[in-house]
Amino acid sequence: MIPGRPPRRRRGPVLAGAVLVLLAAALTGCTTTAPARDGGASGDAAPAPEASAVEVVARLTPSVVTVRLPAGGLGSGVVLRPDVVVTNQHVVGDTRDVVIDYADGTSSPGTVLATDRISDIAVVRTARGGLPVPEYRTELPRPGEPVLAIGSPLGLEGTVTSGIVSAVNRQVPGSATGGAPLVDMIQIDAPISPGNSGGALLDASGRVIGINEAYLPPQSGAVALGFAIPAATAVDVAEQLLADGTASHPYLGLVPAPLTPQIRSALGVRAEEGALVARVDPDGPAAAAGIRPGDVLVALGDRPVTTVTDLHAALRGTEPGTATTVTVLRAGGRSELPVTIGDRPRS
């Protein structure tokens, strides 16, 4: 059991600081990795019509399962393919054979095909086929969006809780979870509990925007602090695992921020499009390339970057070890900096 995770049942520092204060409600303190590679998920940036929570739950509950371990542990999972479920690695651990409980009250055996400890993703083949595949949303949600979480906290299958997106691109240190650090997380205030791990985080239209991952327990002094893996990350890693049993994690080593009118005005940034650099990992590829806090990224290689989501999309299509360029706007000038994409650190 990993404390803090829903376990099986059982322009320099001053500028960076100013950026982070302005973004306190949205993002702070993470190192940018790629949420996913292209492909594998459906959905796009176009807004979808909202449905009532009752309609969303009725439609999506059959796509959420309970994953039970022989030793008595449990977690949740979400249908990825008609006979494949995605869940958290920390739910299944080193177990290969599990039992999958479905919303209709039936069960079937499941086989863990592969796991990835860095992203905390696992894929499970179900003996039962024809499972309903939900729509996965590839772009990040915005802080303030309403969300629903569906899973099996404490074994209570099909439990639904609601809240909002509190922030995106969150980093949670390992000291807070008792496990590995969590990066690029969606922070939510929808209550999640032990057993919710691997369950679905849904937007107002019923699209899967995340796989529920962890919470900070009340004894830590936290109130309603939960975290989910972005759907694009989960789907990308899952598809890699299904392809060859392994997953890579392209890493740039910076915290991107949306270039809002308020931030442009406060920092005197002239660019109207791009991803603002809020913080740079001093040991990461971005720092080695000369990227600084306050820079505005407008291209990665030959792919234009107009938003933070564009940056993630460009990065997820780039393999670790690839030599490319980052185009930045700085002090009214435009620079093209050579960079070698890294692989996300293991710790």
PEWO-V977945 format. One record per backbone hydrogen bond with DSSP energy under -1.0 kcal/mol. NH is the residue of the N-H (numbers start at 1). CO is the residue of the C=O. E is the energy in kcal/mol with one decimal. If there is no record, write none. Layout:
nh->[NH & NH]
co->[CO & CO]
e->[E & E]
This chain:
nh->[5 & 9 & 16 & 17 & 18 & 19 & 20 & 21 & 22 & 23 & 24 & 26 & 27 & 32 & 34 & 51 & 56 & 57 & 58 & 59 & 60 & 61 & 63 & 64 & 65 & 66 & 67 & 68 & 69 & 72 & 75 & 76 & 77 & 78 & 79 & 80 & 81 & 84 & 85 & 86 & 87 & 92 & 93 & 95 & 98 & 99 & 100 & 101 & 102 & 105 & 108 & 110 & 111 & 112 & 113 & 114 & 116 & 120 & 121 & 122 & 123 & 124 & 125 & 126 & 127 & 131 & 137 & 144 & 145 & 147 & 148 & 149 & 150 & 151 & 154 & 155 & 156 & 157 & 159 & 161 & 163 & 165 & 166 & 167 & 168 & 170 & 172 & 176 & 178 & 182 & 185 & 186 & 187 & 188 & 189 & 196 & 198 & 199 & 200 & 201 & 202 & 203 & 206 & 208 & 209 & 210 & 211 & 212 & 213 & 214 & 215 & 216 & 220 & 221 & 226 & 227 & 228 & 229 & 231 & 234 & 235 & 236 & 237 & 238 & 239 & 240 & 241 & 242 & 243 & 244 & 245 & 251 & 252 & 253 & 255 & 257 & 260 & 264 & 265 & 266 & 267 & 269 & 274 & 275 & 276 & 277 & 278 & 279 & 281 & 284 & 286 & 288 & 289 & 290 & 291 & 294 & 295 & 296 & 297 & 298 & 299 & 300 & 301 & 303 & 305 & 311 & 312 & 313 & 314 & 315 & 316 & 318 & 321 & 322 & 324 & 326 & 327 & 328 & 329 & 330 & 333 & 335 & 337 & 339 & 341 & 342 & 344]
co->[2 & 74 & 12 & 13 & 14 & 15 & 16 & 17 & 18 & 19 & 21 & 23 & 23 & 254 & 250 & 204 & 52 & 53 & 54 & 55 & 56 & 57 & 60 & 61 & 77 & 101 & 75 & 99 & 73 & 69 & 67 & 197 & 65 & 86 & 63 & 84 & 84 & 81 & 124 & 78 & 122 & 88 & 89 & 92 & 110 & 68 & 108 & 66 & 106 & 102 & 100 & 98 & 125 & 96 & 123 & 123 & 121 & 116 & 116 & 87 & 114 & 85 & 111 & 83 & 109 & 82 & 208 & 165 & 142 & 163 & 202 & 161 & 200 & 159 & 194 & 152 & 153 & 155 & 151 & 149 & 147 & 145 & 187 & 187 & 26 & 185 & 182 & 173 & 174 & 172 & 170 & 228 & 167 & 226 & 164 & 193 & 212 & 196 & 150 & 210 & 148 & 207 & 203 & 135 & 201 & 201 & 229 & 199 & 227 & 227 & 4 & 225 & 217 & 218 & 188 & 214 & 186 & 211 & 209 & 230 & 231 & 232 & 233 & 234 & 235 & 236 & 237 & 238 & 239 & 240 & 241 & 342 & 32 & 32 & 279 & 276 & 258 & 260 & 261 & 262 & 263 & 264 & 306 & 297 & 257 & 295 & 255 & 255 & 253 & 281 & 252 & 284 & 285 & 287 & 286 & 277 & 292 & 329 & 275 & 327 & 327 & 303 & 325 & 300 & 298 & 307 & 308 & 309 & 310 & 311 & 312 & 315 & 341 & 319 & 339 & 337 & 299 & 335 & 296 & 333 & 330 & 328 & 326 & 324 & 322 & 251 & 249]
e->[-2.0 & -1.2 & -2.8 & -2.6 & -2.2 & -2.5 & -2.4 & -2.2 & -2.1 & -1.4 & -1.4 & -2.7 & -2.2 & -2.1 & -2.0 & -2.1 & -2.5 & -2.7 & -2.3 & -2.1 & -2.6 & -2.4 & -2.1 & -1.9 & -2.5 & -2.2 & -2.5 & -3.1 & -3.2 & -2.0 & -2.0 & -3.4 & -1.9 & -2.4 & -2.7 & -3.0 & -1.8 & -1.6 & -2.8 & -2.9 & -2.4 & -1.1 & -2.8 & -2.4 & -2.6 & -2.5 & -3.1 & -2.6 & -3.0 & -1.9 & -1.8 & -2.6 & -2.8 & -3.3 & -2.3 & -1.1 & -2.7 & -1.3 & -1.6 & -2.4 & -2.2 & -2.9 & -3.1 & -2.5 & -2.5 & -2.3 & -2.7 & -2.9 & -2.3 & -2.5 & -1.8 & -2.8 & -2.5 & -1.8 & -3.5 & -2.1 & -2.3 & -1.4 & -2.2 & -2.1 & -2.0 & -2.2 & -2.6 & -1.5 & -2.6 & -2.5 & -3.0 & -1.6 & -2.6 & -2.9 & -2.9 & -2.8 & -2.7 & -2.5 & -1.7 & -2.7 & -3.1 & -2.5 & -1.4 & -2.5 & -3.3 & -2.2 & -1.6 & -3.1 & -2.9 & -1.4 & -2.2 & -2.2 & -2.7 & -1.7 & -2.6 & -2.4 & -2.1 & -2.3 & -2.4 & -2.7 & -2.1 & -2.8 & -2.2 & -2.4 & -3.0 & -2.1 & -2.7 & -2.4 & -2.7 & -2.1 & -2.7 & -2.4 & -1.7 & -2.4 & -1.7 & -2.0 & -1.6 & -1.9 & -3.1 & -2.3 & -1.5 & -2.6 & -2.3 & -2.5 & -2.4 & -1.6 & -2.3 & -2.1 & -2.2 & -2.8 & -3.1 & -1.1 & -2.3 & -2.1 & -2.4 & -1.8 & -1.6 & -1.2 & -2.4 & -2.9 & -2.0 & -1.8 & -2.9 & -2.8 & -1.2 & -2.4 & -3.3 & -1.9 & -3.0 & -1.6 & -2.3 & -2.5 & -2.6 & -2.5 & -2.7 & -1.9 & -3.5 & -1.9 & -3.2 & -2.8 & -2.5 & -2.9 & -2.4 & -2.8 & -2.5 & -2.9 & -3.2 & -2.6 & -2.5 & -2.6 & -2.7]
